[in-house]
Every structure is written in structure tokens, then in C-alpha cells.
Amino acid sequence: PAHGWSSHSSLLAVAGLLLGYALAYAWLLRRRWRHYQRYRGYDRSPHR
């Protein structure tokens, strides 16, 4: 049982690490997307 528990805990740790990475990546991507959208808005504003 101890071996199975250790493997289960390691699996949970890996899953948590991956989840953390995914959340950080999504946060950075969202920030960049908002920045890009703001730039596009400025660019699309009529300035002839």
C-alpha cells in the first residue's frame, strides 16, 4: 500500500505542477492578448 500511495502522491504532484504551468502560461497569454488587442484598437482607430 505504501508503494501505491507514494506513486499516487507523485502523480498528484506532477499533475499539480502541470496545472500550475498551464495556469501561468494562460495568464501570460491573456496579458499578451489584451496588450495586442489594445495595440490593434489604437491601430484600427481612423487617423488619416
Contacts in CASP RR format, 6 or more apart in sequence:
PFRMAT RR
TARGET T0000
AUTHOR 0000-0000-0000
METHOD contacts of the structure
MODEL  1
PAHGWSSHSSLLAVAGLLLGYALAYAWLLRRRWRHYQRYRGYDRSPHR
END
